[in-house]
Amino acid sequence: MKKALYTTALLSLLLLAAISLSARSAEVLDQITINPNPMDKYTVITLSFNNPASIGVNVETETGQIVKTLYWGPAENQISLTWNRIGDDGICVPSGKYLVVVNHQGRYTSTKKTLILK
C-alpha cells in the first residue's frame, strides 16, 4: 500500500515538473509594441523574444480574417515589421480595429489591438 502511495506521489511530481517546463517553453514572446497606435498611413510592430523561435505574424480583423501576413520564419531577440495598411490582396484596408497576431509553432498565440484612423 505504501509503495503505491509513493509511486503515485512520484508520478504526480514528475507530471507537475513536465507541466512547469512546458509552460516556460511557451513564454517565448516577451513584448509586442505597435507605434504609432492608432495609425494613419503605417505602423511599426516590434516583437521582443526571450528565446529564438519560429513565428508567424498576421494582421487580422476582429472576426479572425487574415488581412495581411507580415512575417513567417525564424526570430532571434527582436524583430521589427512595418505595415503600410496594404492587405495581402494589394488593397489599402479601411479604417477600423485590427489585431496583430503572433503564432509560435502553432501552439502559442498572442494578440495586440491596433486601430486605423481615417
Backbone atoms as SQL, in Angstrom:
CREATE TABLE atoms (id INTEGER PRIMARY KEY, chain TEXT, resi INTEGER, resn TEXT, atom TEXT, x REAL, y REAL, z REAL);
INSERT INTO atoms VALUES
  (1, 'A', 1, 'MET', 'N', 0.811, -1.189, 0.000),
  (2, 'A', 1, 'MET', 'CA', 0.000, 0.000, 0.000),
  (3, 'A', 1, 'MET', 'C', 0.865, 1.266, 0.000),
  (4, 'A', 2, 'LYS', 'N', 1.918, 1.240, 0.871),
  (5, 'A', 2, 'LYS', 'CA', 2.814, 2.394, 0.927),
  (6, 'A', 2, 'LYS', 'C', 3.547, 2.589, -0.397),
  (7, 'A', 3, 'LYS', 'N', 3.918, 1.482, -1.030),
  (8, 'A', 3, 'LYS', 'CA', 4.630, 1.557, -2.301),
  (9, 'A', 3, 'LYS', 'C', 3.753, 2.230, -3.367),
  (10, 'A', 4, 'ALA', 'N', 2.471, 1.916, -3.366),
  (11, 'A', 4, 'ALA', 'CA', 1.544, 2.526, -4.319),
  (12, 'A', 4, 'ALA', 'C', 1.419, 4.022, -4.062),
  (13, 'A', 5, 'LEU', 'N', 1.384, 4.439, -2.804),
  (14, 'A', 5, 'LEU', 'CA', 1.307, 5.864, -2.473),
  (15, 'A', 5, 'LEU', 'C', 2.568, 6.606, -2.912),
  (16, 'A', 6, 'TYR', 'N', 3.728, 6.013, -2.645),
  (17, 'A', 6, 'TYR', 'CA', 4.983, 6.632, -3.067),
  (18, 'A', 6, 'TYR', 'C', 5.062, 6.738, -4.581),
  (19, 'A', 7, 'THR', 'N', 4.625, 5.693, -5.267),
  (20, 'A', 7, 'THR', 'CA', 4.636, 5.702, -6.730),
  (21, 'A', 7, 'THR', 'C', 3.703, 6.781, -7.264),
  (22, 'A', 8, 'THR', 'N', 2.527, 6.897, -6.696),
  (23, 'A', 8, 'THR', 'CA', 1.560, 7.925, -7.113),
  (24, 'A', 8, 'THR', 'C', 2.114, 9.325, -6.854),
  (25, 'A', 9, 'ALA', 'N', 2.726, 9.518, -5.682),
  (26, 'A', 9, 'ALA', 'CA', 3.303, 10.824, -5.350),
  (27, 'A', 9, 'ALA', 'C', 4.435, 11.178, -6.307),
  (28, 'A', 10, 'LEU', 'N', 5.287, 10.214, -6.612),
  (29, 'A', 10, 'LEU', 'CA', 6.390, 10.451, -7.535),
  (30, 'A', 10, 'LEU', 'C', 5.890, 10.791, -8.932),
  (31, 'A', 11, 'LEU', 'N', 4.897, 10.068, -9.415),
  (32, 'A', 11, 'LEU', 'CA', 4.320, 10.360, -10.726),
  (33, 'A', 11, 'LEU', 'C', 3.679, 11.741, -10.755),
  (34, 'A', 12, 'SER', 'N', 3.043, 12.122, -9.668),
  (35, 'A', 12, 'SER', 'CA', 2.430, 13.454, -9.584),
  (36, 'A', 12, 'SER', 'C', 3.484, 14.545, -9.662),
  (37, 'A', 13, 'LEU', 'N', 4.592, 14.362, -8.954),
  (38, 'A', 13, 'LEU', 'CA', 5.675, 15.341, -9.001),
  (39, 'A', 13, 'LEU', 'C', 6.288, 15.433, -10.394),
  (40, 'A', 14, 'LEU', 'N', 6.474, 14.300, -11.040),
  (41, 'A', 14, 'LEU', 'CA', 7.009, 14.307, -12.403),
  (42, 'A', 14, 'LEU', 'C', 6.064, 15.015, -13.365),
  (43, 'A', 15, 'LEU', 'N', 4.777, 14.801, -13.200),
  (44, 'A', 15, 'LEU', 'CA', 3.787, 15.460, -14.048),
  (45, 'A', 15, 'LEU', 'C', 3.802, 16.964, -13.830),
  (46, 'A', 16, 'LEU', 'N', 3.883, 17.401, -12.586),
  (47, 'A', 16, 'LEU', 'CA', 3.964, 18.840, -12.293),
  (48, 'A', 16, 'LEU', 'C', 5.226, 19.459, -12.883),
  (49, 'A', 17, 'ALA', 'N', 6.336, 18.755, -12.805),
  (50, 'A', 17, 'ALA', 'CA', 7.582, 19.260, -13.386),
  (51, 'A', 17, 'ALA', 'C', 7.460, 19.391, -14.903),
  (52, 'A', 18, 'ALA', 'N', 6.849, 18.412, -15.551),
  (53, 'A', 18, 'ALA', 'CA', 6.669, 18.460, -17.006),
  (54, 'A', 18, 'ALA', 'C', 5.765, 19.616, -17.407),
  (55, 'A', 19, 'ILE', 'N', 4.707, 19.852, -16.648),
  (56, 'A', 19, 'ILE', 'CA', 3.798, 20.965, -16.942),
  (57, 'A', 19, 'ILE', 'C', 4.526, 22.286, -16.768),
  (58, 'A', 20, 'SER', 'N', 5.336, 22.402, -15.724),
  (59, 'A', 20, 'SER', 'CA', 6.092, 23.630, -15.476),
  (60, 'A', 20, 'SER', 'C', 7.065, 23.915, -16.610),
  (61, 'A', 21, 'LEU', 'N', 7.782, 22.907, -17.081),
  (62, 'A', 21, 'LEU', 'CA', 8.713, 23.092, -18.198),
  (63, 'A', 21, 'LEU', 'C', 7.979, 23.466, -19.466),
  (64, 'A', 22, 'SER', 'N', 6.826, 22.872, -19.697),
  (65, 'A', 22, 'SER', 'CA', 6.027, 23.179, -20.879),
  (66, 'A', 22, 'SER', 'C', 5.556, 24.617, -20.843),
  (67, 'A', 23, 'ALA', 'N', 5.136, 25.096, -19.691),
  (68, 'A', 23, 'ALA', 'CA', 4.671, 26.483, -19.563),
  (69, 'A', 23, 'ALA', 'C', 5.814, 27.456, -19.815),
  (70, 'A', 24, 'ARG', 'N', 7.009, 27.138, -19.342),
  (71, 'A', 24, 'ARG', 'CA', 8.156, 28.018, -19.574),
  (72, 'A', 24, 'ARG', 'C', 8.523, 28.093, -21.046),
  (73, 'A', 25, 'SER', 'N', 8.418, 26.980, -21.765),
  (74, 'A', 25, 'SER', 'CA', 8.772, 26.994, -23.184),
  (75, 'A', 25, 'SER', 'C', 7.778, 27.794, -23.998),
  (76, 'A', 26, 'ALA', 'N', 6.541, 27.959, -23.485),
  (77, 'A', 26, 'ALA', 'CA', 5.536, 28.747, -24.197),
  (78, 'A', 26, 'ALA', 'C', 5.777, 30.238, -24.040),
  (79, 'A', 27, 'GLU', 'N', 6.584, 30.640, -23.057),
  (80, 'A', 27, 'GLU', 'CA', 6.850, 32.046, -22.797),
  (81, 'A', 27, 'GLU', 'C', 7.973, 32.556, -23.688),
  (82, 'A', 28, 'VAL', 'N', 7.790, 32.441, -24.971),
  (83, 'A', 28, 'VAL', 'CA', 8.812, 32.853, -25.929),
  (84, 'A', 28, 'VAL', 'C', 8.702, 34.341, -26.213),
  (85, 'A', 29, 'LEU', 'N', 7.490, 34.837, -26.412),
  (86, 'A', 29, 'LEU', 'CA', 7.262, 36.240, -26.741),
  (87, 'A', 29, 'LEU', 'C', 7.272, 37.073, -25.468),
  (88, 'A', 30, 'ASP', 'N', 8.140, 38.070, -25.437),
  (89, 'A', 30, 'ASP', 'CA', 8.255, 38.927, -24.264),
  (90, 'A', 30, 'ASP', 'C', 7.353, 40.150, -24.387),
  (91, 'A', 31, 'GLN', 'N', 7.352, 40.804, -25.571),
  (92, 'A', 31, 'GLN', 'CA', 6.622, 42.055, -25.706),
  (93, 'A', 31, 'GLN', 'C', 6.249, 42.324, -27.164),
  (94, 'A', 32, 'ILE', 'N', 5.071, 42.938, -27.351),
  (95, 'A', 32, 'ILE', 'CA', 4.634, 43.437, -28.654),
  (96, 'A', 32, 'ILE', 'C', 4.437, 44.943, -28.506),
  (97, 'A', 33, 'THR', 'N', 5.119, 45.716, -29.356),
  (98, 'A', 33, 'THR', 'CA', 4.954, 47.166, -29.357),
  (99, 'A', 33, 'THR', 'C', 4.468, 47.589, -30.735),
  (100, 'A', 34, 'ILE', 'N', 3.427, 48.412, -30.771),
  (101, 'A', 34, 'ILE', 'CA', 2.888, 48.933, -32.032),
  (102, 'A', 34, 'ILE', 'C', 2.953, 50.452, -31.956),
  (103, 'A', 35, 'ASN', 'N', 3.695, 51.068, -32.907),
  (104, 'A', 35, 'ASN', 'CA', 3.890, 52.509, -32.848),
  (105, 'A', 35, 'ASN', 'C', 3.931, 53.098, -34.248),
  (106, 'A', 36, 'PRO', 'N', 3.128, 54.072, -34.586),
  (107, 'A', 36, 'PRO', 'CA', 2.085, 54.660, -33.759),
  (108, 'A', 36, 'PRO', 'C', 0.850, 53.763, -33.682),
  (109, 'A', 37, 'ASN', 'N', 0.122, 53.916, -32.630),
  (110, 'A', 37, 'ASN', 'CA', -1.134, 53.195, -32.436),
  (111, 'A', 37, 'ASN', 'C', -2.049, 54.093, -31.622),
  (112, 'A', 38, 'PRO', 'N', -3.089, 54.642, -32.237),
  (113, 'A', 38, 'PRO', 'CA', -3.631, 54.348, -33.563),
  (114, 'A', 38, 'PRO', 'C', -2.734, 54.857, -34.683),
  (115, 'A', 39, 'MET', 'N', -2.919, 54.226, -35.844),
  (116, 'A', 39, 'MET', 'CA', -2.101, 54.553, -37.008),
  (117, 'A', 39, 'MET', 'C', -2.932, 55.261, -38.069),
  (118, 'A', 40, 'ASP', 'N', -2.221, 55.891, -39.019),
  (119, 'A', 40, 'ASP', 'CA', -2.876, 56.521, -40.155),
  (120, 'A', 40, 'ASP', 'C', -2.379, 55.863, -41.440),
  (121, 'A', 41, 'LYS', 'N', -1.106, 56.059, -41.778),
  (122, 'A', 41, 'LYS', 'CA', -0.561, 55.521, -43.026),
  (123, 'A', 41, 'LYS', 'C', 0.261, 54.254, -42.824),
  (124, 'A', 42, 'TYR', 'N', 0.923, 54.133, -41.698),
  (125, 'A', 42, 'TYR', 'CA', 1.752, 52.954, -41.437),
  (126, 'A', 42, 'TYR', 'C', 1.948, 52.810, -39.933),
  (127, 'A', 43, 'THR', 'N', 2.438, 51.646, -39.530),
  (128, 'A', 43, 'THR', 'CA', 2.822, 51.416, -38.142),
  (129, 'A', 43, 'THR', 'C', 4.010, 50.462, -38.118),
  (130, 'A', 44, 'VAL', 'N', 4.806, 50.552, -37.075),
  (131, 'A', 44, 'VAL', 'CA', 5.943, 49.649, -36.878),
  (132, 'A', 44, 'VAL', 'C', 5.600, 48.730, -35.714),
  (133, 'A', 45, 'ILE', 'N', 5.671, 47.440, -35.969),
  (134, 'A', 45, 'ILE', 'CA', 5.370, 46.418, -34.968),
  (135, 'A', 45, 'ILE', 'C', 6.706, 45.814, -34.544),
  (136, 'A', 46, 'THR', 'N', 7.041, 45.952, -33.266),
  (137, 'A', 46, 'THR', 'CA', 8.287, 45.421, -32.740),
  (138, 'A', 46, 'THR', 'C', 7.970, 44.280, -31.783),
  (139, 'A', 47, 'LEU', 'N', 8.604, 43.138, -32.020),
  (140, 'A', 47, 'LEU', 'CA', 8.403, 41.956, -31.194),
  (141, 'A', 47, 'LEU', 'C', 9.720, 41.615, -30.511),
  (142, 'A', 48, 'SER', 'N', 9.668, 41.400, -29.199),
  (143, 'A', 48, 'SER', 'CA', 10.845, 41.004, -28.423),
  (144, 'A', 48, 'SER', 'C', 10.631, 39.584, -27.915),
  (145, 'A', 49, 'PHE', 'N', 11.686, 38.770, -27.973),
  (146, 'A', 49, 'PHE', 'CA', 11.595, 37.361, -27.615),
  (147, 'A', 49, 'PHE', 'C', 12.561, 37.005, -26.492),
  (148, 'A', 50, 'ASN', 'N', 12.153, 36.050, -25.665),
  (149, 'A', 50, 'ASN', 'CA', 13.015, 35.509, -24.610),
  (150, 'A', 50, 'ASN', 'C', 13.975, 34.466, -25.167),
  (151, 'A', 51, 'ASN', 'N', 13.541, 33.756, -26.197),
  (152, 'A', 51, 'ASN', 'CA', 14.323, 32.680, -26.815),
  (153, 'A', 51, 'ASN', 'C', 14.121, 32.734, -28.323),
  (154, 'A', 52, 'PRO', 'N', 15.068, 32.225, -29.097),
  (155, 'A', 52, 'PRO', 'CA', 14.835, 32.127, -30.543),
  (156, 'A', 52, 'PRO', 'C', 13.581, 31.294, -30.816),
  (157, 'A', 53, 'ALA', 'N', 12.847, 31.672, -31.860),
  (158, 'A', 53, 'ALA', 'CA', 11.580, 30.996, -32.135),
  (159, 'A', 53, 'ALA', 'C', 11.266, 31.043, -33.617),
  (160, 'A', 54, 'SER', 'N', 10.436, 30.126, -34.047),
  (161, 'A', 54, 'SER', 'CA', 9.867, 30.141, -35.384),
  (162, 'A', 54, 'SER', 'C', 8.463, 30.705, -35.233),
  (163, 'A', 55, 'ILE', 'N', 8.192, 31.834, -35.905),
  (164, 'A', 55, 'ILE', 'CA', 6.936, 32.546, -35.670),
  (165, 'A', 55, 'ILE', 'C', 6.206, 32.869, -36.966),
  (166, 'A', 56, 'GLY', 'N', 4.952, 33.219, -36.804),
  (167, 'A', 56, 'GLY', 'CA', 4.142, 33.778, -37.873),
  (168, 'A', 56, 'GLY', 'C', 3.457, 35.015, -37.326),
  (169, 'A', 57, 'VAL', 'N', 3.423, 36.094, -38.116),
  (170, 'A', 57, 'VAL', 'CA', 2.791, 37.336, -37.683),
  (171, 'A', 57, 'VAL', 'C', 1.771, 37.741, -38.736),
  (172, 'A', 58, 'ASN', 'N', 0.514, 37.850, -38.315),
  (173, 'A', 58, 'ASN', 'CA', -0.569, 38.265, -39.205),
  (174, 'A', 58, 'ASN', 'C', -1.282, 39.473, -38.634),
  (175, 'A', 59, 'VAL', 'N', -1.900, 40.253, -39.517),
  (176, 'A', 59, 'VAL', 'CA', -2.862, 41.271, -39.107),
  (177, 'A', 59, 'VAL', 'C', -4.223, 40.704, -39.464),
  (178, 'A', 60, 'GLU', 'N', -5.125, 40.692, -38.485),
  (179, 'A', 60, 'GLU', 'CA', -6.437, 40.091, -38.676),
  (180, 'A', 60, 'GLU', 'C', -7.540, 41.057, -38.269),
  (181, 'A', 61, 'THR', 'N', -8.726, 40.816, -38.821),
  (182, 'A', 61, 'THR', 'CA', -9.907, 41.544, -38.364),
  (183, 'A', 61, 'THR', 'C', -10.323, 40.976, -37.011),
  (184, 'A', 62, 'GLU', 'N', -11.252, 41.627, -36.361),
  (185, 'A', 62, 'GLU', 'CA', -11.728, 41.138, -35.060),
  (186, 'A', 62, 'GLU', 'C', -12.442, 39.794, -35.177),
  (187, 'A', 63, 'THR', 'N', -12.893, 39.455, -36.388),
  (188, 'A', 63, 'THR', 'CA', -13.561, 38.170, -36.596),
  (189, 'A', 63, 'THR', 'C', -12.586, 37.059, -36.987),
  (190, 'A', 64, 'GLY', 'N', -11.270, 37.381, -37.067),
  (191, 'A', 64, 'GLY', 'CA', -10.263, 36.364, -37.346),
  (192, 'A', 64, 'GLY', 'C', -9.866, 36.219, -38.800),
  (193, 'A', 65, 'GLN', 'N', -10.371, 37.075, -39.675),
  (194, 'A', 65, 'GLN', 'CA', -9.991, 37.022, -41.084),
  (195, 'A', 65, 'GLN', 'C', -8.602, 37.631, -41.255),
  (196, 'A', 66, 'ILE', 'N', -7.694, 36.894, -41.898),
  (197, 'A', 66, 'ILE', 'CA', -6.335, 37.395, -42.111),
  (198, 'A', 66, 'ILE', 'C', -6.364, 38.469, -43.194),
  (199, 'A', 67, 'VAL', 'N', -5.878, 39.655, -42.831),
  (200, 'A', 67, 'VAL', 'CA', -5.810, 40.783, -43.749),
  (201, 'A', 67, 'VAL', 'C', -4.439, 40.839, -44.418),
  (202, 'A', 68, 'LYS', 'N', -3.394, 40.607, -43.617),
  (203, 'A', 68, 'LYS', 'CA', -2.029, 40.697, -44.117),
  (204, 'A', 68, 'LYS', 'C', -1.133, 39.732, -43.345),
  (205, 'A', 69, 'THR', 'N', -0.361, 38.937, -44.067),
  (206, 'A', 69, 'THR', 'CA', 0.674, 38.124, -43.448),
  (207, 'A', 69, 'THR', 'C', 1.943, 38.952, -43.499),
  (208, 'A', 70, 'LEU', 'N', 2.440, 39.345, -42.326),
  (209, 'A', 70, 'LEU', 'CA', 3.606, 40.218, -42.255),
  (210, 'A', 70, 'LEU', 'C', 4.922, 39.455, -42.239),
  (211, 'A', 71, 'TYR', 'N', 4.935, 38.284, -41.588),
  (212, 'A', 71, 'TYR', 'CA', 6.201, 37.567, -41.452),
  (213, 'A', 71, 'TYR', 'C', 5.924, 36.111, -41.123),
  (214, 'A', 72, 'TRP', 'N', 6.774, 35.255, -41.633),
  (215, 'A', 72, 'TRP', 'CA', 6.719, 33.837, -41.311),
  (216, 'A', 72, 'TRP', 'C', 8.138, 33.311, -41.364),
  (217, 'A', 73, 'GLY', 'N', 8.712, 32.938, -40.210),
  (218, 'A', 73, 'GLY', 'CA', 10.070, 32.430, -40.208),
  (219, 'A', 73, 'GLY', 'C', 10.714, 32.539, -38.842),
  (220, 'A', 74, 'PRO', 'N', 12.048, 32.441, -38.813),
  (221, 'A', 74, 'PRO', 'CA', 12.759, 32.465, -37.535),
  (222, 'A', 74, 'PRO', 'C', 12.895, 33.883, -36.988),
  (223, 'A', 75, 'ALA', 'N', 12.965, 33.973, -35.659),
  (224, 'A', 75, 'ALA', 'CA', 13.186, 35.253, -34.988),
  (225, 'A', 75, 'ALA', 'C', 14.142, 35.022, -33.832),
  (226, 'A', 76, 'GLU', 'N', 15.074, 35.926, -33.659),
  (227, 'A', 76, 'GLU', 'CA', 16.058, 35.798, -32.575),
  (228, 'A', 76, 'GLU', 'C', 15.586, 36.602, -31.359),
  (229, 'A', 77, 'ASN', 'N', 16.222, 37.721, -31.072),
  (230, 'A', 77, 'ASN', 'CA', 15.899, 38.516, -29.889),
  (231, 'A', 77, 'ASN', 'C', 14.793, 39.533, -30.140),
  (232, 'A', 78, 'GLN', 'N', 14.849, 40.180, -31.312),
  (233, 'A', 78, 'GLN', 'CA', 13.873, 41.226, -31.618),
  (234, 'A', 78, 'GLN', 'C', 13.690, 41.305, -33.126),
  (235, 'A', 79, 'ILE', 'N', 12.474, 41.632, -33.532),
  (236, 'A', 79, 'ILE', 'CA', 12.187, 41.812, -34.945),
  (237, 'A', 79, 'ILE', 'C', 11.232, 42.995, -35.089),
  (238, 'A', 80, 'SER', 'N', 11.468, 43.848, -36.079),
  (239, 'A', 80, 'SER', 'CA', 10.597, 44.995, -36.351),
  (240, 'A', 80, 'SER', 'C', 9.999, 44.838, -37.737),
  (241, 'A', 81, 'LEU', 'N', 8.693, 45.015, -37.819),
  (242, 'A', 81, 'LEU', 'CA', 7.956, 44.878, -39.076),
  (243, 'A', 81, 'LEU', 'C', 7.168, 46.160, -39.318),
  (244, 'A', 82, 'THR', 'N', 7.158, 46.640, -40.551),
  (245, 'A', 82, 'THR', 'CA', 6.382, 47.827, -40.900),
  (246, 'A', 82, 'THR', 'C', 5.182, 47.396, -41.720),
  (247, 'A', 83, 'TRP', 'N', 4.008, 47.896, -41.337),
  (248, 'A', 83, 'TRP', 'CA', 2.783, 47.616, -42.089),
  (249, 'A', 83, 'TRP', 'C', 2.230, 48.930, -42.600),
  (250, 'A', 84, 'ASN', 'N', 2.001, 49.002, -43.899),
  (251, 'A', 84, 'ASN', 'CA', 1.552, 50.235, -44.550),
  (252, 'A', 84, 'ASN', 'C', 0.063, 50.222, -44.907),
  (253, 'A', 85, 'ARG', 'N', -0.733, 49.424, -44.207),
  (254, 'A', 85, 'ARG', 'CA', -2.183, 49.314, -44.402),
  (255, 'A', 85, 'ARG', 'C', -2.578, 48.551, -45.661),
  (256, 'A', 86, 'ILE', 'N', -1.621, 48.020, -46.392),
  (257, 'A', 86, 'ILE', 'CA', -1.938, 47.261, -47.595),
  (258, 'A', 86, 'ILE', 'C', -2.154, 45.803, -47.194),
  (259, 'A', 87, 'GLY', 'N', -3.280, 45.231, -47.621),
  (260, 'A', 87, 'GLY', 'CA', -3.593, 43.844, -47.326),
  (261, 'A', 87, 'GLY', 'C', -2.908, 42.905, -48.299),
  (262, 'A', 88, 'ASP', 'N', -3.072, 41.603, -48.071),
  (263, 'A', 88, 'ASP', 'CA', -2.491, 40.603, -48.972),
  (264, 'A', 88, 'ASP', 'C', -3.061, 40.710, -50.382),
  (265, 'A', 89, 'ASP', 'N', -4.247, 41.299, -50.516),
  (266, 'A', 89, 'ASP', 'CA', -4.869, 41.455, -51.831),
  (267, 'A', 89, 'ASP', 'C', -4.378, 42.700, -52.579),
  (268, 'A', 90, 'GLY', 'N', -3.457, 43.479, -51.943),
  (269, 'A', 90, 'GLY', 'CA', -2.905, 44.668, -52.587),
  (270, 'A', 90, 'GLY', 'C', -3.745, 45.916, -52.417),
  (271, 'A', 91, 'ILE', 'N', -4.815, 45.837, -51.653),
  (272, 'A', 91, 'ILE', 'CA', -5.726, 46.960, -51.451),
  (273, 'A', 91, 'ILE', 'C', -5.520, 47.536, -50.050),
  (274, 'A', 92, 'CYS', 'N', -5.605, 48.862, -49.948),
  (275, 'A', 92, 'CYS', 'CA', -5.491, 49.547, -48.667),
  (276, 'A', 92, 'CYS', 'C', -6.707, 49.186, -47.805),
  (277, 'A', 93, 'VAL', 'N', -6.446, 48.721, -46.580),
  (278, 'A', 93, 'VAL', 'CA', -7.547, 48.295, -45.709),
  (279, 'A', 93, 'VAL', 'C', -8.260, 49.513, -45.128),
  (280, 'A', 94, 'PRO', 'N', -9.563, 49.385, -44.874),
  (281, 'A', 94, 'PRO', 'CA', -10.327, 50.515, -44.353),
  (282, 'A', 94, 'PRO', 'C', -10.018, 50.798, -42.882),
  (283, 'A', 95, 'SER', 'N', -10.464, 51.950, -42.420),
  (284, 'A', 95, 'SER', 'CA', -10.334, 52.304, -41.013),
  (285, 'A', 95, 'SER', 'C', -11.047, 51.278, -40.157),
  (286, 'A', 96, 'GLY', 'N', -10.561, 51.093, -38.934),
  (287, 'A', 96, 'GLY', 'CA', -11.215, 50.167, -38.023),
  (288, 'A', 96, 'GLY', 'C', -10.239, 49.525, -37.070),
  (289, 'A', 97, 'LYS', 'N', -10.733, 48.510, -36.346),
  (290, 'A', 97, 'LYS', 'CA', -9.922, 47.788, -35.372),
  (291, 'A', 97, 'LYS', 'C', -9.342, 46.531, -36.011),
  (292, 'A', 98, 'TYR', 'N', -8.063, 46.284, -35.723),
  (293, 'A', 98, 'TYR', 'CA', -7.372, 45.104, -36.238),
  (294, 'A', 98, 'TYR', 'C', -6.548, 44.488, -35.108),
  (295, 'A', 99, 'LEU', 'N', -6.182, 43.244, -35.289),
  (296, 'A', 99, 'LEU', 'CA', -5.367, 42.539, -34.317),
  (297, 'A', 99, 'LEU', 'C', -4.049, 42.121, -34.958),
  (298, 'A', 100, 'VAL', 'N', -2.954, 42.336, -34.255),
  (299, 'A', 100, 'VAL', 'CA', -1.670, 41.782, -34.652),
  (300, 'A', 100, 'VAL', 'C', -1.568, 40.454, -33.909),
  (301, 'A', 101, 'VAL', 'N', -1.485, 39.347, -34.653),
  (302, 'A', 101, 'VAL', 'CA', -1.499, 38.008, -34.068),
  (303, 'A', 101, 'VAL', 'C', -0.142, 37.348, -34.307),
  (304, 'A', 102, 'VAL', 'N', 0.500, 36.926, -33.218),
  (305, 'A', 102, 'VAL', 'CA', 1.801, 36.264, -33.288),
  (306, 'A', 102, 'VAL', 'C', 1.595, 34.803, -32.920),
  (307, 'A', 103, 'ASN', 'N', 1.983, 33.904, -33.832),
  (308, 'A', 103, 'ASN', 'CA', 1.873, 32.461, -33.595),
  (309, 'A', 103, 'ASN', 'C', 3.268, 31.879, -33.429),
  (310, 'A', 104, 'HIS', 'N', 3.398, 30.971, -32.479),
  (311, 'A', 104, 'HIS', 'CA', 4.665, 30.286, -32.234),
  (312, 'A', 104, 'HIS', 'C', 4.437, 28.788, -32.318),
  (313, 'A', 105, 'GLN', 'N', 4.973, 28.161, -33.331),
  (314, 'A', 105, 'GLN', 'CA', 4.889, 26.726, -33.558),
  (315, 'A', 105, 'GLN', 'C', 3.451, 26.207, -33.497),
  (316, 'A', 106, 'GLY', 'N', 2.501, 27.020, -33.897),
  (317, 'A', 106, 'GLY', 'CA', 1.101, 26.609, -33.952),
  (318, 'A', 106, 'GLY', 'C', 0.464, 26.356, -32.602),
  (319, 'A', 107, 'ARG', 'N', 1.192, 26.578, -31.503),
  (320, 'A', 107, 'ARG', 'CA', 0.656, 26.301, -30.174),
  (321, 'A', 107, 'ARG', 'C', 0.405, 27.568, -29.380),
  (322, 'A', 108, 'TYR', 'N', 1.254, 28.536, -29.509),
  (323, 'A', 108, 'TYR', 'CA', 1.219, 29.722, -28.676),
  (324, 'A', 108, 'TYR', 'C', 0.773, 30.899, -29.519),
  (325, 'A', 109, 'THR', 'N', -0.220, 31.611, -29.061),
  (326, 'A', 109, 'THR', 'CA', -0.703, 32.765, -29.804),
  (327, 'A', 109, 'THR', 'C', -0.812, 33.964, -28.871),
  (328, 'A', 110, 'SER', 'N', -0.373, 35.109, -29.347),
  (329, 'A', 110, 'SER', 'CA', -0.505, 36.343, -28.599),
  (330, 'A', 110, 'SER', 'C', -1.074, 37.392, -29.539),
  (331, 'A', 111, 'THR', 'N', -1.943, 38.252, -29.024),
  (332, 'A', 111, 'THR', 'CA', -2.553, 39.279, -29.865),
  (333, 'A', 111, 'THR', 'C', -2.432, 40.652, -29.210),
  (334, 'A', 112, 'LYS', 'N', -2.446, 41.670, -30.050),
  (335, 'A', 112, 'LYS', 'CA', -2.483, 43.047, -29.576),
  (336, 'A', 112, 'LYS', 'C', -3.303, 43.845, -30.579),
  (337, 'A', 113, 'LYS', 'N', -4.186, 44.713, -30.067),
  (338, 'A', 113, 'LYS', 'CA', -5.062, 45.502, -30.936),
  (339, 'A', 113, 'LYS', 'C', -4.338, 46.713, -31.498),
  (340, 'A', 114, 'THR', 'N', -4.729, 47.051, -32.714),
  (341, 'A', 114, 'THR', 'CA', -4.297, 48.312, -33.313),
  (342, 'A', 114, 'THR', 'C', -5.529, 48.942, -33.971),
  (343, 'A', 115, 'LEU', 'N', -5.473, 50.233, -34.115),
  (344, 'A', 115, 'LEU', 'CA', -6.606, 50.987, -34.655),
  (345, 'A', 115, 'LEU', 'C', -6.113, 51.828, -35.814),
  (346, 'A', 116, 'ILE', 'N', -6.878, 51.795, -36.910),
  (347, 'A', 116, 'ILE', 'CA', -6.545, 52.637, -38.065),
  (348, 'A', 116, 'ILE', 'C', -7.555, 53.773, -38.112),
  (349, 'A', 117, 'LEU', 'N', -7.045, 54.994, -38.160),
  (350, 'A', 117, 'LEU', 'CA', -7.875, 56.180, -38.269),
  (351, 'A', 117, 'LEU', 'C', -7.883, 56.661, -39.703),
  (352, 'A', 118, 'LYS', 'N', -8.914, 57.364, -40.085),
  (353, 'A', 118, 'LYS', 'CA', -9.087, 57.961, -41.422),
  (354, 'A', 118, 'LYS', 'C', -9.463, 56.936, -42.426);
